[in-house]
Amino acid sequence: MQANEIYQALKSRGHNASTVAEALGVRPQSVAGVIRSGRGSERIAKAVAVAGGCCFERMFPFYQEQNNKKVQRTKNIDELKAELGVI
């Protein structure tokens, strides 16, 4: 989602970056930074998704992509270990 869509989702549920920040005990700039960049603190991103009533993966696809890369890397390493006979 784009930042303006995230802000709109928050607004529709009576929230904004400041209310999320206060609930988490962080600065509003930290929340706004995650919303604008689509990355940063996963904890903040998850809280924004909950406050906005949206699926975390849909609101912040960056984290799903990162997880997919980690899974693929682990799979590649395991395959290489098998080829090399390393357990």
Secondary structure, 3 states (H helix, E strand, C coil): CCHHHHHHHHHHCCCCHHHHHHHHCCCHHHHHHHHHHCCCCHHHHHHHHHHHCCCHHHHCHHHHHHHHHHHHHHHHHHHHHHHHCCC
